[in-house]
Amino acid sequence: MSTYKYGSMAHAHDNARLNVPGLRWMGLRTLDIIATADRAGDGTLTQLTARDRKKAIGMMSNSPVLAADGPEQEWRAELQQMLMVNLKAELEILYDQEEGLEGWIDRKMATSS
């Protein structure tokens, strides 16, 4: 998402015509999954792999967007929370919520306007 919103250091020459500054995050956040915390034991919450951890730490260390003083503090906080609890969620966690995935999308779209 960072690459789409802010561009890529590797492709800086294309950033002006490829990035979408108005892009907003509609994906899962920690608050979305707290209430459903894997009650069914169906694997919708899984432990981070070593690769997941390395990638998250690398993103926070190397990206000016995710730096401690960067513009996307919410993204950074979500990565930090994932690292602290050592869990990630699959989108399927929303299937068992009231109104399911479609209801969640409708609510997110309504509140992000």
CORHULIN-V740260 format. One record per backbone hydrogen bond with DSSP energy under -0.5 kcal/mol. CO is the residue of the C=O (numbers start at 0). NH is the residue of the N-H. Records with the same first field share a line. If there is no record, write none. Layout:
BEGIN
CO: NH ; NH
END
This chain:
BEGIN
0: 4
1: 5 ; 6
2: 6
3: 19
8: 11
10: 13 ; 14
11: 14
13: 16 ; 17
14: 18
19: 22
28: 31 ; 32
29: 32 ; 33
30: 34
32: 35 ; 36
33: 36
35: 37 ; 38
37: 40
43: 45 ; 89
45: 87
48: 52
49: 53
50: 54
51: 55
52: 56
53: 57
54: 58
55: 59
56: 60
57: 61
58: 62
61: 63
62: 65
63: 66
64: 71
66: 69
70: 72
71: 75
72: 76
73: 77
74: 78
75: 79
76: 80
77: 81
78: 82
79: 83
80: 84
81: 85 ; 86
85: 47
87: 45
89: 92
90: 93
91: 94
93: 96
96: 99
98: 102
99: 103
100: 104
101: 105
102: 106
103: 107
104: 108
105: 109
106: 110
107: 111
109: 112
END
